[in-house]
Amino acid sequence: MSTDFSAELSAARTTYASISAVMNPEAIAARVADLSEQAAAPDLWDDPDSAQKVTSQLSHAQGELEKLAKMEERIDDVETLATMATEEDDADTLAEAERELNSLKDDLAQMEIRTLLNGPYDERDAVVTIRSGAGGVDAADWAEMLLRMYLRWAERRGYATKVLDTSYAEEAGIKSATFEVNAPYAFGTLSVEAGTHRLVRISPFDNQGRRQTSFAAVEVIPLIEQTDHVEIPESEIKVDVFRSSGPGGQSVNTTDSAVRMTHIPTGIVVSMQNEKSQIQNRAAALRVLQSRLLLLRQEQERAEQKALAGDVKASWGDQMRSYVLHPYQMVKDLRTEHEVGNTSSVFDGDLDGFIDAGIRWRRQQENEAS
């Protein structure tokens, strides 16, 4: 059956108009102008962290403007190509027009995902914590596999990451790890990855070669900003210092530089050991603690809203995704039903299909609950 280019392109223009209305190119252009002015300041690099944030935000905003402009051009180009192919009855040109149309639709779908990230903290950087669960040494190994998977995902996208803390298990793998993903909308994008991840495989640690099921938990929180004003009285914080453990440079295992910070009222514990000094680790621990308290406050507000709305189906189950390596190979998200047979590519960071499906699923759940 031949492609109805007129109907397809009309639908593409409607989708593009909706995306453009939400993204608001005029507002983005104003933001580019403001960030460009900040980037041109002669003292910009006096504060490297702030400078990096300004340049990253500027690059992202310019990229969004460029995508919007190019998408409109591409729709016009496909229409011209399809018209020419039809008039000349050229099968090769018609096939090319179909390929371009399919590529256009895929890219529009990707842009549409961005418009769904409109939560109060979605545009923030993300702090991700991975913890091994049930499954012994296999679970610790699984947690380390997940850490690599997410770091590779960020690398493939060109996102900067920073490992803040790693707690190594005795035999293999890790007990837990915490890292930052520094990119616009990192939190909104990765927040759908929060939950329990299950691995089924033949255990490399079992000398009888038996199948093992392991679990690991992924927590995703928005990175705190100074404007959030999450004040924590000193009386509510307990700080312990200890020597760092595990692989590292000269500063590891030589001084009491690692910091464990406990928020007494909630029992939240944050450990940091990957910075060189105790002062740096303390500052990093405080930022993550503030971020977790910010998320807790947001969750409490949502719980109050749900209580007022009545009994609403829970958004997250105990187990949100299964990774099966034996007796067959498949990764399947239990919320969205999205599945992939190429497990190697998933473990190498090819997660966009799962993340995009998760973002759409979350919006659907929110719409049904409202």
N, C-alpha and C positions, 0 to 999 in steps of 0.2 A: 504493500500500500504506500503510495507516494506521500511525502510530507506536505501538510497544508501550511505553507510558509506564512500566508497571510494571518491565519489564526495563531500560529506559534509566535510570530513577531509581535502581534497585538498583545498577547499575553506577556511577552517579555517586556514590552514598553510599560504595561500596567505594573508589573513587578518592579521595574526600575523606578517608576514614579513613586511607588510606595516606599522603596528603599531611600530614595533621595529626600523624600519628605521627612523621614525619621532621622536620617543622618544630618540633614540641614547643612548643605554646602556653604551657605553664607556664614553660618556660625563657625564652621571649620576654618574658612578663610580668615575670619577675624582672629581666631585662635592662632593661626599660622603667623599672622602679622604681629601679634603680641609676643609669641615665642621667638620670632625672628629678632625682635627688638631686644629681648632678654639675651639671646645668643650672641648679639653683636656687642654686648657690654664688655668693656676692656678688662674688668675684674672678674669675668665669668669663671675662669678656672682657678680663682683663689679658693673656691670651694669645689673640689673635683666631683664629689657626690652630687651636689646640686647641679653642676654643669652637665654631668652625664644625664641626669634626669631631664633637663631642659632640652638637650640635643636629641634625646631619644623621643620625647614627646613631639618635638618639631618634626622629626623624620616620619613619625607615625601619622601625624596630621597631614603632612604634605602627601604622603602615600595614599591616604583616604581620598583626598581631593583628586589626585591623579587617577585613582581607580574609578571614581564617579565619572570623570570627564571621558576617560577611555571607554567605559562601558557604553555610554551614549553613542560614541563614534562607532563602536563595534556593531551595535544594533543596526545603525544606518548602513554599514558596510555589508552586513549579511543580507539586508533587504535589497541592496543594489546588486549583489552577486546572484541572489535568487531570481530577481527580475531578469537579469541578463541571461541566465541559464535557461529560464522558461521561454523567453522570446527566441533564443537561438536553438532551442531544443538540444542543448549540449549536455550529454549524460555525465561527462567528467566534471564539468563546472557545477552541475546539479549535486553531484556527490560531494564536492568540496563545500558547497553551501550547506549541506546537511551536517557535515563534520563541524563546520564553524558554528552552526546553530546549536549543536549538542554541547560544544565547548562553552558557548555563551550561556546556555542554561545552567551548566554546572557552576560557572563562575558567579552567576546571579544568585544561585542557591547559597554559595559561600558568603556573598555580601549580605544576604538576607539574615544569616546567622548572627552577624554583627549587630543587626537592629534588635535582636532579641536580648542582647546584653544591656539591660537598662535598670538593673538593680542598684541600690544605693551605694554599693561598694564594688560593682562589677568592673569598673575601669582601673581598679587598683592593681599594684603588684601583688603576687601571691606568696604565702608561706605554706609550704607543704611538709607534713610530717608523716612518715611511714613507720608503722610499728608491726613487728612480727606477732602473730597470734598463735592459735592452736596448731600443733604440728611439730614441735621440737626443733631440731636442727634444720629440718626441711623448711620450716616456717621462717627461720632466720635467713636461710639462703634465698627463699622466696622474696622476703622483704628487700634484700639486696638486689635481686633481679628487677623488682619494681622501681627501685631507686634509679638504676641504670636506664630503665625504660623511659622514665619521665625526663631524666637529664638528656637523653638522646632526642626525645620529642622536642624539648626546648632548643637543643642545638640545631635540629633540622629547620626550625622556624627562625633561627637567628636571635633567639632570646638569651639574654645574659642570666646566668644562674650563680648562686653562691651557697655552698654547703656550710651551714651554721654549726651543726653538731652531728656527730656519728657515735653511736654506742655499739661496739662490736660484740658479737656473741663469742662464746668460748671456743666452739669447734669450727664453725664456719658461718658466714653471713653476718647480719647485723640484728641487734635488738630493736634499734630505732635510728632514724636519721631525719634531720630537719634541714630544708633548703629553701632559698628564696628564688622566685622567678621574676625577673625585673623586665616587664614589658607592659604596655598599655593593654588593659582588659585581661591580664593574666589571671586574676582571681575569678572573674566572671566565666572565663573559658574553662579553667581547671576545676571550678567548684562542683561540676557534675561528676568529677572523678572521686569525690568523697564517698567513703563507704567501705565495705568488706570485699576483698578480692580473694577468690579461691583458685588454687592451683592443684590439678590432678596430674600425677606423673609417676613413672617408675623412679623410686628414690635412689639418687646416686650415693646415699649414705647408708643404705640397707644392703648388707652383704648377701641377702637372699633375693634381692631384686624384686621386692614387693611394691605394689602400687601404694602411693601415699597421697593423702589429701592435706593440703596446708592452707593456712589463712593468714592474711595480713590486712591491717586497717590503714586507710589513707585519710588524712585530715587536711582540709584546705581552708585557710583563713586569709582575709585581706591584710596586707601590710599596713601597720599603723602609720598615720601621718601626724605631724605636729598640730595640725588644725583640729584633730579629733578630740583633744583635751580629755583623754582618759587618765584622770588623776588617780594615783595609787599612793595612799599615805605610807610613809616608811614603816609605821607600826604594823601594817598588814603584810609586810614582806619579810621573809626569812631567807638569808643568803648564806650558803655554804660554799667554801672553796676547796678544791681538791686537785690532784695531779691528773693531767690528761692521759688517756690511754689509747692504745692502738697505733697504727702506722702514722708517722709524722716527721717533721723536721727537727731541728736542734732544740726548739723550745718545748717539744712534747716530752713528758715524763721527767722533766728537770725542775719545774717550779709549780707551785700551787696556782696555776693560771686559770684552770677550769672553774666554772661557776654554776651552782645549782640554786635556782631562785624559786621559792615556794610562796604562792599567794595564800595566806592563812585562811581567809574567809571561805574561799572556794576549793582549796586543796589543789589548785592547778600548779604543776611543777614544770619548770623549764630549765634545761641544762644546755650550756654552751661551752665548747672546748676548742673550737677550730680557729679562734683568733689567737694572736701571739701573746697578748697581755690580759691580765685579770680585768683591767678597766674596760678593754674592748669587749671581752666576753660578757661583762656585767651590763654594758650598754646594749649589746645585742639581745641578751636575755630579757631585759626590760622591754625592749620593743616588741618581742614576740609575745611576752606576757600581756602587754597592753592590747596587742592584736587579738589574742584569745579572749580577753575580757570584753573587747568590743563586739566580737562575734557572739559571745554569751549574752550580752545585752540585747543584740539583734534577735537571737533565738527566743529570748524571754518575751520580747515584744510580739513576735510571731505567734508564740504559744497563747498569749493573751487574746490575740485576734482570732485564733482558731477556737478558743473557748467561747468567745462571743458568737462565732459563726455556727457552732454546733460540732457534730462529729464529722470531721473531714478525714478522708483516707490519707494515711501517712505517705509522705513523699519518698522516703528511703527505706528500703528493706535491710535486713542484717547482711544479706549477701547480694551484691549488685552486679557482679560479673564473674564468670567462670572461665578459666584458662585450662584447657584439657590437652595434654600431650600424649596420653595413653588411655584407652586403646585406639583412639583416633585423635586427630589434631584439629582443634577448633577453639576460638575465643568467642564467647557469646555474652552479650549484655542482657541480663534478665529483666530489665525494665523496658528497654526499647526493642528487644528482639534482634538488634543488629548483631550480625555474626560474621566472622572471617575465618577462612580455613588456613591461611598462611600465618601460622603463629610466630615464625621467625621475624617477619616484617613488623608485627605488633610489638614484640620484645625489643625491636630495634627502633622503636619510637613512632611507628606509623599508627597514630591514635586518632587522627582527625575525624575519621568516619564515626568512631564511637563517641567522640566529644560532640560533634555536630548533632548526631542523633539524640544525645543526652540533653543538649540545650533545647532542641525542639520538643522533646518529651516533657521536660520541666515546664515549658511554657504551656503545653497542653494541660498538664496537671493543674497549673495555676488558674487557667481559664475555666476548667471544670469545677474548681473549688470556689470560684468567685460568684 
